[in-house]
């Protein structure tokens, strides 16, 4: 049987994005091991072994050196046909640990969910991560990108990586968001404390600086001037959550913002909302927006990497200039005041999502793995 090791810095990342891939590999006869930090949650299904690493997201940290040593010990005892790495630090640790084993036939495949030297990133990030990825390219047999900007950068700056692939994202699971429900929209709203005439703007994202929740909170007073019934619905947790709650309290906006925390199932929130929004500074592709498109929500998102791959302005959604409050509010009002046009954009979006479905992505990944081994 073929054996694969999947490495990421965060177990949370694996739970959120890679479980369908792991299940698919297992069903197709692969023995799957994973390596990541521990989140003290339930065991990951469909795996043979979980290698716990003391890995940190900070690039330069002694625990990352320890993680390389631990991973090397496991790789030394087990022959892996493929080492598939994700997340910037997880991928660096994996490639350093696997570098000498590539001569034994192990293929190292890096799937990037958004290179950290994207257009608009802080200069120090662009320099550090570009140089780091340039160095790590020599230990990479293949790289998979999921958006056009990353694809361009890989083609032009990492020509020494022998095989370069592109797939449109990690896949969204229609079964996960199409769970049957006999509950209508107004009943859902009553259950979650939302009024029937509220204009609910849904943002599904972890609370990190890059997701830029503060921009939306700061914009809300002006939005309420035009749309008094507007509600921001934030689904997610993260290190910025507490400070965002304090910002809301300071601005006395508690009645207009709902924090749900992390949710395993967002189907109810998709059904009760009027629009899907994003203020993100950069995305790999924008999985949350794709799920919102699937449920016929009109979309308003920042014009950044990842978003521009899935949204065509005025066709299947609207884009606004990042951190431009006037442009954001103008586009939000377009959707609020022109519901028929918004519904038409949402319908167009829904009809062109098949290439992002998880079954298509799983098949593409399996073909890539088999091609690398051949």
Buried (B, 14 or more C-beta within 10 A) or exposed (E): EBBBBBBBBBBBBBBBBBBBBBBBBBEEEBBBBBBBBEEEEEEBEBBBEBBEBBBBEEBEBEBBEBBBEBBBEBBEEBEBBBBBBBBBBBBBBBBBBBBEBBEEEBBBBBBBBBBBBBEEBEEEEBEBBBEBBEEBBEBBBBBBBBBBBBBEBBEEBBEEBEBBBBBBBBBBBBEBBEEEEEEEBEEBBBEBEBEEEBBBBBBBBBBBEBBBBBBBBBBBEEBBEEBEBBBBBBBBBBEBBEEBBEBBEEBEBEEBBBBBEEEEEBBBBBBBBBBBBBBBBBBBBBBBBBBBBBBEBBBBBBBBBBBBBBBBEEEBBBBBEBBBBEBBBEBBEBBBEEEEEBBBBBEBBBEEBEEBBBBBBBEBBBEBBEEBEE
